[in-house]
Amino acid sequence: MTDAAGHEQDRTRALIVLLTGASVIGIGPIFVRLAEVGPAAAGMWRLIFSLPLLFVLAQRNGGAGVPTRATLLAGVAFALDLGFWHYGIANTSVAKATVLSNLTPVVVTAVAWIFLKQRPRRMFLVAVGLAVAGAWIMAAARSGGALGKSPALGDAFSVATPSGTPCTSWPSPRPARARPPRGSCSGRP
């Protein structure tokens, strides 16, 4: 196989994984709303059901090892992220909870700009402004859809969802690997 063919195959594989992941993330909130358990329990069960796959992936990459403080902080931040999102889903519409929760690029960009002095490009700022405006219009709209018990509280939970994301995606103090781990979309086994 030539390098060009391998590169094209990697791109196709990455696109398939991206679309599959987006589809699963898109339909997940509907199942959370339909679940006959509370928001925290729904989030817990979603994580528990993923553990076997995570265990297999960890074993393929040499085991999980001992978590560092940064890893533990990322885990707590991710748990808060899921908690806020699930409570947002329960209290507002599924669509609003998902859109507002996915404002993560706004938070990450702000943190990188303020703390890491990484100024984003102008076009990115325009795109973020449009996304925030669209999210605000959607949150402010009074739709006749299936709203939750407390839409304002649900919107607040959903907006709070990305607040922990900088902790989960903060650069690792360890040097990056030369190659992606086995089993990743762009890595080869």
N, C-alpha and C positions, 0 to 999 in steps of 0.2 A: 504494500500500500504506500502511495506517495505521501509526502508531507501535506500537500494540498488536500488530498482526499481525506486524510486523517483529521485535518483541521476542520474541514466541512462536516465530517461525521461528529466531531466534538461540538460544533456549533448547533447541529441538528439535535443532538442529545440534550444539550443545555436548554434549547428552546422548548423541547418536549417537557423537561423537568420543570421549567419556569411556568409553562401553561398548566401543567398538572397541579403544581403548587398553588397557583392563583385560583384555580377552580376549587380546590379543596378549601382554601382560605375563604373563598366567596360563599361556599355553601355551609361552612361550619357554623356561622352564627344562627342560621335557620334551625339547625339541629339543637343548638343551645336553647333557643327560644321554645322549641317543642319538647325539650327534656322535662321530665316530671320530677326534677330535683332543682334545688336552688342554684344560683349563679356560681357560688364558690364550689359546690359539689360538681357541677358540670365541668368547670375548669380543672378540678382535681382529677376527674375521670378521664378527661382528654389527655392529661399528662400520663396517667397510669397506663392507659392503652398504648402510649407511644414507647413505654419503657423497654419492651422486648426488642423493638427495632433499634433503639438507642444502644442497648446492651450489645447487640450483634455488631453494630458499627464501631463501638468502642473497642471490642475485642479484635476486630479487623485492623485497627490502628494501634495495637499494642496495649490496650487496656485504658481504663479511665485515669488511673494514677491518683495521687493525693491532690485534692483541690487547693488552690492558692486562695488568699484573701480576695484577690480580684475576681476569681471564679465564683466564690461564695457571694460577693457583692452583686455580680451579674445574675446569679440565680435568684437572689432576693428581688432584684429589680425586675426580672422576668416574671416572677410570681406576682408582683404588684401590677405589672402590665396586664397579665391575664386576668387578675382579679378585677381591675378597673374595667377592662373590656367586657367581661361577663356580666358585671353589674350594670354596665351601660346597655348591653343587649336586653337585659331584663326590664330596664326602666324606660327605654325609649324605643323608637322603631329600629328594626334590624339594620335597615339601610343607613340611617343616621349614625348609629353606633359604629358601623363599619367604616363609613367615610371619615368621621371625626377621629376614630382610632388610628386611621392610616395617615395622619398628619405627621408621622414620624420624621420624614425628611425636613420638615420645618424645624423641629426640635433639634435634630442632629446638626443641621446647618447653623442654627443659632449658637449652639454650644461650640462647634468648631470655629465659628467666626469670633465669638467672644473670648474663649479660653485658649484656643490654639492659633489665633490670628490668621486663620485660613479664610481669606475673603472669597466668597463665591463669585462666579461670573455673573454679569448683568442679566443675561438671558435666563439663567437659573433663577435669579431673584424675581424676574417677571413671571416665570412659570409658577413659582411658589406663591406669589401674590395672587395669581389667578386661581390656584388651588384653594388657598385660604378664603378668597372671596366666594368661590363656589360652595365650600363647606359651610361658610357663614350663612349663605342664602338657603342652603338645605336645612341647616339647624334652625333658622328663623322661620321657615315656612310652616304653616299649619296644614299638614296633610291629613287626608281622611283615611290614611293607612292604619295598620295595626300598631298603634302606639302602646308603649308599656304603661306601667302603673304611674310613673312620675317622669314625664318627658324631660323636664328641666334638670332633674337630678341625673337622669340617664345621659343627657348631653354633657353634663359636668364630668361624670365618670369617664365618658368616651374621650373628652378633650384631655383628661388627665392620663389616659392610657399611655401615650408616647413619652411621658415625663421620665421614665426609667430607661428609655432606650439608649441614651448616651453611655450608661453604665454597662449595658450588654454589648455594645459595639465599640467600646473604648479600645484603643490600640494596646495590644499585649506587650508587657515588658520583655517577653522572650523574643529572640530573633525569629523572623518568619522562616518557614521551611523553603528550601529551594524548589520543591515540587509539592503540589497539592496532595493531601492525604489520599490513601487508597480508597476507592469507592466514591470519591467526589465526582461531580459532574464533569469537571475538566481534567481530572487526574486519570491516569491509566493504572489498572491493577498490576 
